[in-house]
């Protein structure tokens, strides 16, 4: 029924967002602020990741602890929060995946 179609559509949108995120990660880019407000649906219904203002190119990173600034608290992974507070967390692709799942 209609509920099953909506569920399939939600899963397809999530998979497309995950593919886009994986594309960025393969190029060494961390988004660092994934949240619903940073997703736009195109006219064709395709989800687009937006707002890479806090993104980081990990290929340019001097150390794993560099750039802990930024993000939106309710969507931050625990490791991102720890790095943000200076408690030794490491920001990596898993933090973006956490934000995508929230």
Secondary structure, 3 states (H helix, E strand, C coil): CHHHHHHHHHHHHHHHHHHHHHHHHHCCEECCCCCHHHEEECCCCCEEECCCCCCEEHHHCCCCCCCCCCCCHHHCCHHHHHHHHCCCCCCCHHHHHHHHHC
